[in-house]
Every structure is written in C-alpha cells, then in structure tokens.
Amino acid sequence: MTARITFYSRPGCHLCDDARVVIEKVCADTGTSYDEISIDDDPALQERFGEEIPVTFVDGRQHDFWRVSEERLRAALARPV
C-alpha cells in the first residue's frame, strides 16, 4: 500500500519533531500510513525544501509547510483519493 502522506524533514529540526507528532496521531486515528524522507539525504530536496521544512504532501500534492494543522490534515485525508 502506498502511503498517502509524504513528510519531508531533517534531523534536529524542532518543527519537524512537532509535525511528526501530529502526523503520527492522525495516522494512528485514521489508519493512514506516511513516509518520512530526510532532505539531508538528497541535494535536490535540500534545494527545493531547504527553508520550508517540514513539508507534507497528501496524495502527491503539497499540503503544508513549517507547521502541520491536525484539522487540515484530517480534512485532506477525508477526501476521496
């Protein structure tokens, strides 16, 4: 099964840590999976997202950056794929 949420982060990022808590809670409640990708492992991702992390995508579309709203994330996941 493909994850509906892609979470771009980097180690040591306190905003990423906060976002991860929200994402994990919503995923646990909804049975949704997520993939976490460190931008530090890919120069192209560093270039693209360096100043905006954390960045979340839902169903392949950018959803949020810097902060993850639990309500917005739940609403996005409630829409049909």
HELIX and SHEET records of a PDB file:
HELIX    1   1 HIS A   14  THR A   30  1                                  17    
HELIX    2   2 ILE A   39  ASP A   41  5                                   3    
HELIX    3   3 PRO A   43  PHE A   49  1                                   7    
HELIX    4   4 GLU A   70  ALA A   78  1                                   9    
SHEET    1   A 4 TYR A  34  SER A  38  0                                        
SHEET    2   A 4 ILE A   5  SER A   9  1                                        
SHEET    3   A 4 VAL A  55  VAL A  58 -1                                        
SHEET    4   A 4 ARG A  61  PHE A  65 -1                                        
END                                                                             
